[in-house]
Structures are given as structure tokens and as C-alpha cells.
């Protein structure tokens, strides 16, 4: 099995250009596209977003209210 920590360290040392080339190489070798998942992740798509209830944005603060941190 590959040493995943060593691979992660090597990837962290790459320049942006080298990382871009690595992504393209992996896409070609694995027959996948990283770009297809990016818009969905950025938009908060997927099963987790579909299951999460809508949250109303708070625009005012009640100084007397208690705050619960989850």
C-alpha cells in the first residue's frame, strides 16, 4: 500500500502549475473529470444539501438571548 502521508506531503510541495498538470494526468489515466464535481460542491449540492433543512439568515442580534453552540 502507498504511503499516503508521503504522497500528501509531496502534493503540498507542488507549484500550482505542477498541481494542474497532476490533475490533468490523473483525469486522463483514471477516465474521470475533477471539474464535473467542482460546481456541485461549490453550490452545496449533493445528498447532504438536499437533506439539510433551509436556514433563515439572521440579520439582527438579540443581546438578551442565549446562544447554543453545536
PELINPE-V423380 format. One record per helix or strand. SS is the DSSP state (H for helix, E for strand). FROM is the first residue (numbers start at 0). LEN is the number of residues. If there is no record, write none. Layout:
SS_FROM_LEN ; SS_FROM_LEN
This chain:
H_3_9 ; H_15_15 ; H_33_9 ; H_46_5
